[in-house]
Amino acid sequence: MIRIKARTPTARGAVLPLLWGAVAVGYKVGCPLAQQNGFGARVATSAVFFAVGTGLVCHARRALLRELRQARRVAGAAQSVLLRPLPPRLEWLNVAAAQVSAERGAVVGGDLYEAVATEHGVRVVMGDVRGHGLAAFGTVAALLGSFREAAHDEPELAGVLRRLERSHARHLRERSRADHPASGQDPGPPVAEEFVTLLLLEIARDGEVRALNCGHPWPYLLSGASVASLSRDDPLPPLGLFPLPAELEPTAHGQLLPGECLVLFTDGAEEARDAHGRFFSLPGVLSAAVRDLPVSPQSILRTVFTALLHHTSGRPTDDIALLVLRNDRGRSHTNPPGAPGTALQVPTDPQPTTHC
């Protein structure tokens, strides 16, 4: 757990307020002008006390700004550990990710993402904790810590998801005990109602994509100039609402071919509204992003976030995270000899969908 220790006032910090106070008292007691009741004397006295008050306000403002800068540095350090920057390349994949918190002044929120290269392939998680901002920080930390271990340890993607489910339930129990230390009972409402949408992807060395989806929006596939949803299948319920089924079988979605991109996102992207209540068109912006070649994950992020902030006038109402993966492997190395590649299986004429 990261603890921020409050700074106690020091003698040095108290010198200036005492000095200003001494000036005001000394003027009132020792200056003959302060004892007079004429108009000029009252003006002079008011000016002195106004200057003293202004000095104290400026001093307090500078102290608060120093504390704010320190808190932001601590929050930035926490974010770099928790939601650490992804490497630009994982195996044969070019990777880029970014997120925006809806809570003003916060650099962390309720969205989570991670991608790691393992002996089982590149494994990716994208999630959205119920709520947003700093309140969801603890749940994000618990899930990401569990994923980073399970992605390497579990040979099957279903095992990773079950580890995340156990970690989420354990986090809620521990939080409930911390909130009500005398009860010793399992969490009840509203903690029990906290859920997480999660998307797990596994991209094998031959480009084969397999997924487990718990209530999260399906990613978009960018192939050439076309944009399509990766799947139209109904996902599992969000993590935490119901127990996972006894049988968990990841769905196969074909291969991510060289030059193709997958765009993972949280529902804050598609549910963002402008001043007139119109939803943000993520497929439309992605279509515009792939018109100009060459397309890179970094350029896609810039295009989408620029359009999002313009659409919401710089004030999104929910956390937003995007993660882009592009297969940069040459075609001669994508498939073994004699094994033709299979394009990712996506439905035709996809429509954007939103999930809770």
N, C-alpha and C positions, 0 to 999 in steps of 0.2 A: 504494500500500500504506500502511496506517495503522500507524505504529510507536509503541509506548508506551515512553518512556524511563524507566528506573528512577531513582528519586530516591536520591541518595547521602547518607549520613549527614552532618549538619552539626555544627559546634561547639555550636550551640544545643541540638541534639537530644541531644548527649552530656553536657551539663552535669548534668542531673538524675540519671542513673545514677551518674556520678562522685561527685555529692554524697551520694547514699545510700551508696555504697561507702565514702566518707570517714567518714561517721557510724559505720558498722559497725567500721571499722578503728580509728578514734579511741576508740570505746568499749572495744574489746578491749584496746588498748594502754594507754590513759591512765586508764581508770576503775578504781579499786581494787576495786570490787565484782566486776568481771569476772575478777579474779585469784583470787577466793575459790572454794572448792569446796562451800560449804554449799547446802542446798536452796533457800533464798531467792535466793542469788546465781545459781544455775543457772536459776531461773524468770525472774529479771530479764534474764539474758543471752539466754534463749530468746525473751522478749518483744521485745527489741531487734532480734534477727535476723529474727524473724517480721515485724515492722513494716518492716524494710528490704526483705525479700523481697516483701512485699505491695506496697510502693511501686514496686519494679522491675516487678512483673507488671502493675500498673495502668498504668504508663508505657508498657510494651510493648503493652498492649492498646489504649491510645488511639492509639499510632502506627500499629498495624495497621488500626484502624478508619478512620483518616484515609486510609491507602493504599487501603482497600477502597472508600471513598466516591469517591476520585479515579478508581479503575479503573472504577467504575460510571458515573461521569460521562463518561469517555472512551468506554465501550461504548455509552452512550445516544446520544452524539454520532455515533458510527459507525453506529448503527442508523438514526438520523434521516436520514443521507445515503444509506445503502444501501437500507434498507427504509423509504423516506420515507413519511410520512402521505399518503394519497390525498386529493385535493380532494373536498369534499362533493358537488360536481356536475361531471359531464363531459358537455358538450352537454346532451342531454335526460335524462340518467341521474342518478339519485340514488345515491351510492356510499358504502359504509362497509366497513371492513376492520379486522381485528385478528388478532393471533397470540400464542401462548403457547409458550415454550420449555420443553422437558422437563428441561433441564439446570439444576440448582438454582443460583441466583445469576446465570444468564445472561439477557441481554435480547435475544439474537439466536440463531437456530437454523438448521435445515436447510430450512425452508419459505420459499418466495418467492412474491410476487405483485406485480403492477403493472397499472395501467390508464392508457392514454393516449388522448387525442383526436387523431386524425390526419385527413388529407384522405381516407383510405380508410374512415373510420368509427372507432368506439371499439374499440381493440384491447386485449385483456386476456390476461395470462398468470398461471397458477397452477401451482406446481411443488413437488416434494418431493424433496430430495436424499437419496440413500441415507445412512442414519445420521441423527443429530440433534445439536443443540448446536453448540458452537464449532468442531468438526472440519469441519463442512460450510460454514463461513462463506465460505471462498475460492471455492467453487463457486457459491454464491448470488451473490456479487459479480460473477463473470465472466458468468453468465447474465443477470442483470438489466441490467448495462451493455450487453451485446449487444442485448437486447430493446429497450431505450430508443432505440437508434439504428436498429435494423432496422424497428421498427414504423412509423417515419416514412419510411424510405428504400425499403422493399420494397413494390411495388404489389400483390403477391399474398401471401396468408397462408402459402403453401408456402415462399416465399422467406424469410420470417421464421423459420420452423422450421429451414430449412437453415443460416441464419446462427447460430442457437442451437447446432445440432449442431457446426458448425466451432469455435465459441467454447468449447464444452465440451471437445472433443478437444484444442484448443490449451492450455487450462488444465491438463489432465491431463499433457500433455507437459512443460509448463513446471514443474509441480510435481515431476514425476519427475526432471527435470534438477537442480532445486534440492535434492532429497533425495539424489541420487547424482550429484554434479557431475562425477565422473571417468569415468562410464560412457559418456555421450553417446548412450545408446540410448533408444528409445521406451519408454514405461511398460509394465511388466509387472504381474502380480498383486502386491499386491491393488489397486493404483491402477486397473488396466484394468477391474476389476470394479465400479468406482464408476459408478452410473447415476442418472438423474433421471427421475421421472415428470413429464410436462408436459401442460397443457391450454392451447391457444390458442383464443381466441374473437375473432370480428370481428362487431361489431354495426353494421350499416349505418344510414344516416340514415332509411331507411324501417322500421327495426326488424328487418330480416332478420338472422338469426343463422347464422353459419357457424363450423365448429370443426375443429380438428386435435387429436387426442388421442393422446399417447404414454404409455399405461399408467396414466393418471390416473383417479380416480373421476369419473364424469359429474356435472355439477351438478344440483341440484334446481330445478324450476320451481314457483313459488308463484303460482297463479292463483285468485283469490278465496279460498275455504277449502280448495282442493285442493293436494296436494303430490305431484309425480311426478318421476321421473328424466327428464332431458332426452333420453336415448337409451339403447337397449339394444344398440347396435352394439359389436362387439369393437374395442377401440382398437389402435393400433400398439404395438410393443414399446417399453419405456422408452428414453429417449435414452441412448446409450452402450453398450447391450448389442449392438445390431446396426446396420449402416448403414441409413439411411433408404431406402425404395424409390425407384426411378427416377421413378415417377409418383406425385405427391402431389396428391390432390384433396380439398379440404375438404368436409365433409359439411354440407348445408343442413338447418336445423331450424326452418324457418318464421319467424314474426315474434314478437318480444317486444312484446306489446300493452300499451297504457297500463294502469298499475296492477299489471302482473305483475312478479315478481321472479325473478332467478336467484341461487342460493346456491352459490358455488364453495367447495370445502373440500379439505383434505388428509386422507389416510386415517387420520391420528391421531384425527380426530373420530369416525369410525365404528368404529375398533378400540379405543377407550378402554374399559377394563373397570373394574367395581367390585370390592369386596373378595371377592365370590363368583364372580368370573370372568365376569359377564354383560356383554355388549357394550352400548355406548351406542346408543340408538335415535334417530338424528338425524332421520329422517322423522317420528317421533312427536313430538319436541320442536318441529319446524317446524310441524306441524299445530296444536299448542297455541299457537304464536306467532301464527298467522294467525286465530285464533278471535276475538280482540278487535281491532276496527277503530278508528281507522286503523292500518295496519301501515307501519312505516318500516324501512329497512335498519338503523338504529341500534337500534331496539327488538328486531329479530330477533337481532342480535349479542348484546345483553344477555341475552336469554332463553336462547340456545344456550350461551353461555359460563357463565352461572350454573348451568344444568343440568349441563354438563360437569364443572365443578369440584366440584359436589355429588356427582356420580356417581363421580368418582375420588378423593373426599375431599381435593381440592386437590393431588393428586400425579399428574398425567398422566405416562405413561411414554413418550410420543412428542410431538414438536412438533405443534402444532395451529394451523392458519390458516383463517380464513373471510373471504370477500369477497362482499358482497351488492350486486347492481345492480337498481335498480327503474326502469322506464320511467315518467317523470313527464310525458311530453308529452301534451297534450290530444288527444283522438281526432280532432278536426278538423284537426290538424296532423300526425297520424301517417302518413296515406296520401295520395297525390295524389288529386284528384277522380276518382271513377269507378273507383278501384282498391280493392276490398274487402280488408280485412286478413285474414291467415291466421294462426290461432293456432299456437303452437309445437307441433311434432309430437312427442308423447311417447307411450310405450307405456302401456297401461292396466294397473292393478294392479301397479305397479312394486315390486320387492324391492330392498332396499339391497344394494350390492355392495362388496367390498373389493378393493383392488389392492395389490401390493407396491410 
